[in-house]
Amino acid sequence: MNLSKRLLSCVLSAGIVASAFAVATPVYAEDALLISSTFEGGTDGWSTMGTTTISPSTLSHSGNGSLYVSGRAASWAGPCNIRTDVLKAGNTYNLSSYVMYNDASAADTQPISFMLKYTDSTNKAFYVPIATVTVNKGEWTKIENTAYKIPAEATSAMIYWETTGTMINYYVDDVTAYGPSTFNPNVTAATPLKNVFGKYFDIGCAATPSEVSLQVAKDLVKTHYNNLTIGNELKPDYVLDKAACQASGNNVNPQVKLDSARSLLKYCAENNIEVRGHVLVWHSQTPSWFFKENFSDTGATVSKDVMNQRLENYIKNLFAAINAEFPTLKIYAWDVVNECYLDGGNLRTAGFPETAGKEASAWNLVYGDDSYIDNAFTYARKYAPAGVKLFYNDFNEYIQSKRNAIYTMAMRLKSKGIIDGIGMQSHLDMGFPDTNTYKAALTKFGSTGLEVQVTELDITTSDTSATGLANQATKYAAIMQSILDAKKAGTANITNVVFWGITDGTSWRATRLPLLFDGNYYPKPAFDSVVKLVPTSDYYTPGYALGDVNNDGKINALDLALVKKGLLSEFTDPAAKVAADVNKDGNTNAIDLALLKKYLLGQITSF
């Protein structure tokens, strides 16, 4: 699903649970840095409003990067960033940014405004200046309001820039917002979810760059999650580079860029957080020009043969670009194909979304069938680094007709050896589905023998009162218990559960409070309810890395010998036994021994 579906025109407290794993807790200042975009690692999660292009530049106010804004069709067109999560109605902030322009044909001076777009309770939009300055051509100029009050009636807040009567290209750098923070000052104190469930499966979250721009968010992610899904920035419309595709002169070799994903990929690489790639093939957020001759908006639709070549090269080039720039980054899985089926189990209507409706698929238009699914998995298997698991991912996956269609497709791919698992998105609501329906889907997908991962879990509630949140907690507990039960019983090899977002405040379904943490990073009743499912005696205790059975910092033949010895007699060190369970299925056995051998022989690069 799309983390930015609620972004509209910007194309963009519960108590704290004490923990045996708690570390020294940070304090987030009352006058905190709430927004910090330096564009050192790309576009920092900024989107665009109107017709315009944004791209990283090395011409900067400070550091090594800025954001270049070009191709503007209106004075208001340019970069935008929805920050309702930190810019709260009625609060006062110090907001600033630096701008510069150097177009040869432009006037020597140009008024530029730092702007706020907000909506009220009736969804009426207002566009108001935060501050306006006259910028001299070629000079970086600060636009600042040290005491800007967000209107009391604001229900959303987005920042952007406007020029006056001209569509000059310009640069932006060092965007900041300081203001009052109501963030949880002890965000690292709650019981780490990855320790609670670590004996059974990994725990992850999804995020966009703006969501992890704050230190409080970084601390929460590192505390609770093993892995992170890049929410939007690896989708086709973010990575396909139209200008480079056209400039290459090669009609079958799509060019890619990592501008939007770079800051998140860097954060994960530097913090040893594993990444889920999301997504290679999807009917949505894939530009129509990708399916047209010469990568042109007005080109004829390409043939199946041309599209096959484009598909293969797109996947190859993207994998190569990530590996070249982030060689130490661990990508544990890719969602290769996403949401091919309608709820009735049939394929989507063939056509371009802009003419045939948003649910239409250009993939079906070009291919006329679902053979592109097989091709995508074939190419992904060919070019993916060793150890990367390949998944099909879908929503409403518990509806019987769709569930059966996914099962049939997955078994076909399994027979070819090109799929590793099924992703159950699990965007749930208090009213649907019921737990038994969800369990049935777990069992059905588990019967394939493939891995099953819950990839986008959230549960919405229309009742946001204390009673409503208590009921949500009960539903969360029931769903997580069904996942645990399936894992323990062996009816589904569940290896990962990912929550779709970090807090309610930044969720794509924010008004219905779908996550475990509220907008101020406090754990909710839902958090408490899922933590209580696992007795503390079953928590995973960090310390020994998987495979490093003697905890000497290396995985070698000595560890293999210790696993053999432990299987023949008994592990005397409980932590060593956990480290020997390299597939994390809760059992240490010959399967783990075989995987460890493969690792030492170089046949696999990770567990």
N, C-alpha and C positions, 0 to 999 in steps of 0.2 A: 504494500500500500504506500501511498505518497505522504511523506512527512510534511509536505508543504501544501496540502490540499486546502488548508484554511488560510493560505496567504493571500487569497483574492487577487488584486491587481498587481501585487508584487510577485512577479513570476518567480517568483523567487527561486490541628497540629496535634499531631499525636505525640504522646510521651516518647522519650528516648529509651530504647532497650539497652540495658547494660550488657557488656560483652567481655568474655574472657580473652578475646582477641583485640581489645581496644588498645589504641596507641595514643600518644600525646595528641591532644586535639587542638586545631588551630582556632583562632578567633577572627571573625570577619568584621572589619572596622565599621563603626556606625556611619562614617563617611567613606564608603567603600568605592573602589574602582569597579563599576558595573558593566561598562563596555570598553573594550580595548581592541581596536582593529588597526594593526600596523602593516598588514599586507606583506609580511616577510615570507609567508609560505603560500601565497596565491591570493585568491579572492576573499578569503576569510569568511566564507559562507554568505556573502552579500549576493543579492539577486538583482534583477533589473525591473524597472517600471517603464512601460512604454517601449517604443522601438529604439534600441541602443545596444551597444556592445561594451562589455567591461572585460579587461584583461590585465594581468600583472605587468608591472613596469619596474625597471631598475632605476628610473629617475625618481628619487625619493626626497622627502623632507628630512627623514632620519632613517637610520638603518640602511637596508639594501633593497627595499621594495615599496611600491605604491600601487594604487589602482588607477588604470587609464580608462577614461570614458570617451567613447567615440561613436560616430554614426547615429547621432541623436536626431530624432524626428520632431521633437517638441522641446520647449524650454524646460519642462519638468521631467523629461525622459532622462534616465540615468540609474545609478545604483541605489538600492533601497534595502532596508533591514528592519523587519518587524521585531520590536523589542518590548512587547507588552509584558514579558516576563520580568523585566527590571525597571521599566519606566511606568510607575504607578500613578493613577489618577490622584490629583491633589498634592503630590509630593514635589519638592523643588530639587533641581539638579544643576550641576555645572556641566554643560555640554559644549564640546569643542571639536573642531576638525581643521585640518590644513588643506588648502586648495591652491592649484597653480594651473595656468594655461600658457601656451607658447605658440599657438597657431600663427603662422606668418601673416595671414590675411586678416587676423583679428585686430580690433582696436587696441590701443595701448592700455586702456583700463576697462574693467568689466565688473558690474555689480553681480555678486553671487550670494545666494541665500542658503543657509542651512535650515532645513524645513522639517516640520512635524505634520504627518497626516494622522488624524485620529478619527474614530467613529464614536457615536453616542449610542444610547440604548435602543434607538430606532434604526440603527445601522446607517444613519446619515453621516457622510464623510466631510471632514473639515481639513483645510490645508493652510497652515499658519507658519510664519517665519519664526525660527528660534533666534536667528541673528542674521544680519546682512552686512557685508563689507564690500568696499571697492578694491578689486584686486589689480595690481599692476602686472602687466604681461611679463612672464618669465620669473616672477617672484613668488615664493611660497608665502601664503598669507593665512593667518589664523582667524577662523570665524568662531566666536565664543560668546556664550551667555552664561555668566557665573551663577545666575539664580533664576533659572527658567522653571516655572511651575506648570506641570502637566494639568490641563483643564480637568476640573472635578468630574465632568460628565463623560470623560474618555473611557471607552471600553476596550480600545486597542490603540497601539502607538507604533508608528513607523517613522523612521528618519530617512531623509534623502536631501537632494540639493536642487535648486532651480537657478537658471540664469535669466537675464532680463532681455527679452526680445532678440535673442540670438542663440544659435545651436552650436556654440564652440565646443571643441574637444577640450577636456580638462583632466587634471590629475587630483586624486584625493589621498590623503595619508593621515595617520595618527588620529583616528577618531576615538574620542573618549567620553565617558559619562561617569561622573562621581555623584554620589548621593546617599541617602539613608538606606541602610540594609536591614531587613528583618530576617535574614538568612539564619538557619540553624547554626549556632556557633560550635556545635559539637558533632559535625556531620560524619566524622570518622568513628564515633563512639558506638553506633548501633552494630549489632551482630552482623558480620559480613555474610551476605547471601551466598557468596561463593564457598564459604566454609560450611554453612548450614547444609547445602545440597551437594557439596563437592565429592562426597562418597558415591553419589549416584550419577550426576551429570554436571556439566559446566553451566554457568549462569552468565548471561550477557545483556547488553542494552544496545539500543540504537541511538544515534545522535547526529546532528549537523554541526559544522564548525562553530556557529554562534552559541550553541548549547554548551559547549565545553570551553568557551572563551573565559569563563570565570573560574577562579581558583576553587571556589566551593564546589562547582560541578566536577572539576578535575579530581578533587579529593574524594567525592562521592563515587565516581567511576572506579578509581583505583582501589577504593575500599571494598566495593561490593561485586565487581564484575571481572570475569576471566577474559571477556572478549567484547568487541564493539562492532556493530554493524554500521557502515557508512550509510546514513539514511537516504541521502539524495545524490551525493556528489560523485558517485561512480555509475550513475544511470546514464543511458546513451546520450540524452540531450545535454549532459554536463561534459562528457568526455569526447564526443565526436566534434572535431574541429572543422567546420564548414569551409572556412577560408583556406586552410591548409589542404583540405581534400581537393578543392578546386584548383589551387595553385600547383599541386603535384602533377597534374596532367594525366594521372593514372585513374581510370574509371572504376577500377576494382580494388583499390588499395586505400581504404579509409585511414585518415590520419587522426590521431588522438592527442588529448592534452589532459593534464592532471591539475590544472589551475585551481579548480574549486575544491578538490579532494586533498590537495597537498598538505594543508595545515593539520588535518585530522590524521592523515597517514604518518606524518612526522611525529605527531603526539603519540600515536600508538607504537611506532618503532622505538621512540626514545623511552617509553615506559613499559616495554615488553607486554603490551596488550595485543592479543591476537585479533585479527580482523576478519569479518565476513564481507566478501564482495557482493554487492547488490546493485544492479542486476544486469545481466548481459542482453537478454532478449525479452522484450515486453511490448505490448501493444501501445502502452501509454508512455509519455515522456521519451519518445523516440521521434526525432524530427522526420517529417515526411520527405525532405530532400534526400535522406539516406536511401530511399527506395527509388530515386529518379535519376535519369541519365545526367551525367556530368555533375552530380550532386547539386542540381539546380532546382529551385522551387517550381520552375515552370517546365522542367524536363519531363519526358515521357517515362512511364513506369518501366523499370528495368525487367529483363527476363529472369527466370529462375536461375539460369546458369550464372549470370552476372551477380545476382544476389548471393549465391552460394560462395562465390569468390570474395565478395565484400564481407560476408559473414565470417569466413575463415580468417581473412586478414585483419578485420576489426578485433577479433578475439586475440589473435596472435600479437598484434601491435599493442593492445592494452596490457596484456600480461607482461610483455617485454618492457614496456615503459615503466610499469610499477617495479619490476624486478631491478631495472637499471638504476632507478633513483632511490629505491629503498631495499637494498639487498638483504638487510637483516630483518625486515618486516616479516612476521609470520601471518600468512593468510591461511586460515584453517578451512575455509569453505567459500564456494561461490554459488549464488543463486543463478544458475545458468539460464533457466527459462521461468517466467513469472506469469501466472494468471491467464492461461490459454483458454480456459473453459468457462462457460456461463453456468449459472446454477443448475440448469437443466441437464448439464453434462455434455452439451454440444459446443463446438468451436464457435468463436466469436464471428460476427458478421464481417465479411471481407470488405475492406475499404479504408480510406483515410479518415481519421477521426474528425477532421475539420469539415468533411462533407458527408460522411456516413454516420456520424454520431460518435460520441466520446468512447463508447464501448467497442467500436469497430477496430479491426486489426489489419494493418497494411501487410503484415507477414502472411496472413491468409489470402490477401489480394494477390500477392506475387506468386505464392506457391500453390494456391488452390486446395491445399490439404495441410496436414500437420507434419509433413516431412521435415520442415525446418527445425522442429524440436529435436529430432534425431541428429540432424546435421550440427546443430549448436552444441549438443553434448559430445558429439564425435570430435569437433574442433577443440572444445574445451579440454577434453581428455588428452588430446594431442599436445596442447601447448601449456597446460597448467603445470606449475611446479610440482615436484613429487610431494605427496602427502596432502595436497589440497583436495577436499571432498567436494563433489559436484551434486547439486540439489535441484529438484523441481520444487517450486514454491507457489502456494495459492491460498486464497481466502474463501470463507464459507465452505471450507474443505470437509466439514462434517455433514453437509447436505447430501443425502444418499446418492442422488444422480451424479453430482459432481464428484463425490468421493469415489464412486465406482469408475468413472472415466479416468480419474487420476491414477487409480490402482492399475487399470488396464494398460495405460500408457507407461507407467513405471515398470511394470513387468516386462513390457516390450523392450525398454531401454536396458533393463537388468540383463535380459538374455543376450544383449550385445556387449555387456560389460562396460557401459559408458555412464552409469549413474550410481551414486553412492547413497543417496537418501532423499527423503520427502520432507519438505518444509511445510509445517502447519502454521499458517500465519496467526490464527487464533485471535482475531479482533472480535471480542465477545461483548455482550451486553447483559444486563441483569435479567432481561426477559428471554434471551435466546443466545445460544442453544442451552438446553438443559444438560446436566452433567452426564446422563446416560447416553445422550446423542454424541457428546464429545468423546466419551469412553469408546463408543462403537467405532469412531473414526480412528482413534489410537490403535485399537485392535486390528482394524482392517489394514491400515498402513503398516503396522508391525508385522502382519502376516506376509508381507513381501520379502522379509528377510533383510531389507535395507535399513539404514539408520533412519530414525525419525527425530526431527528437531522442531521444537516450538520456536518459531522465528520472529513473531511480532506481537507477543501477548500484551493485551490490555483489556480491561473490562469497564465499560462505561456505566454510569448511573445517572438517571435524571433527577433522583432524589439526593441532593447534596447536603442534607441535614445530617446531624450526628447519627440518627437512626439509619438514614440511607447509606452512610459510610460503613456502619456496622454490618448492614446487609451485604454491602459490597465485599467486606472482609470475609463473610461467610461463603460467598460465591468463589472468591479467590482461593480460599482454603479447599473447597470442594474440587475445583479444577486442578490445583496443584497436587491434591491427594490422589486424584485419578492418574496423573502423570507419574507420581511416585509408585503407585500400585502397579501400573503397567510395566514400569522399569523393574521393580522387584520380582514380579511374577514372570517376567520374560516374555510378555505378550507384545512388547514393543521395545526395541533397542533405542531408547531415548538418550541422546548424548549431549543435548544442549537445550536450554530454555532461555529465550531472549525476550526481554521486555521492550516494547516499542516506544522508547523515549527515556528520559531521565526523571523529569518531574511533571506533575499536572500542568504547571505553568507554561511549559514549552511543548506539551503534547499536541499532536494534530487534532485531537478531540478534547481540547482543554476544558471546554465548558461543562463536560460531563466527567471530569476528574477521574481518568481511567487507570492511573498508575499507583505504585506503592509509596511514592514520596509526593508531598504537596509542593506548591509553588515556591515555598521557602526552604525546601530540602529537608523537611521534617518527615520521619516515617509515619505513615498513616495506620489506622487499624488494620488495613489489608496487609501491610508489612508484618505486623505482629502476628496475624493469623497464619501466614505461611511459614514464618520462623518456628511457630509452635508445633508444626507438623513433624519435625525431626527432633528426637531427643538429643540433648547435648552430647551424650556418649557416642552418638553417630556422626558428630561433626567431623569434617575433614580438617586435620591440623596441618597447616603449612609447615614446611621445613625441608622435607626430602622431595626433590624434583622427581617426576615420573621417570623410572628407569635407574635412577641413582640410588640403588638400594642401600649402599653403605654411606651415603651422604658425604662423599669426598669431593663433590663438585664435578665429577666426571662419570660418564657412562661407558663402561668397558667390559672386558671379559670377566673381571672380578665380580661385577654385578650379575652377570649371567650365571656364574657359578653359585652365587648366593641365592638366586632364584631357584635354581635346580635343587640346592640343598633344602631350601624352605619348603618346596613342593614334596620332597621325599620324607621330610620329618615335620618341622613346624617352624614358623618364623618366631623368633624370640623377641624381636623388636616390632611392635605394632606399626610404627611409622615406616619401617622397611617393607612390611607387608602391603601397606597402602601404596608405596612407591613402586612395588612390583606389579601392582594392578594397572598396567599401562593402558589398557582399553577402558578402564574406569567403569566396569560393569558390576562392581561390588564383589567380584570373585577373583582370587588369584589362582590361576591354573595354567594348563599347557598352552592355552591361546596366548596368554601374556608372554610366556617363554618364547613362543614362536615369533611374536612381534619384536621382542627384544633382540632375537637373533637377526631378524631382517634389518633392524636398525643398525646393528654392528657391522653387517655386511654391506651397508649402504643402499639397500633396496628400498628403504623408506627413510625419510629425513625427520620425522616427528611422530609423536603418538597421538 
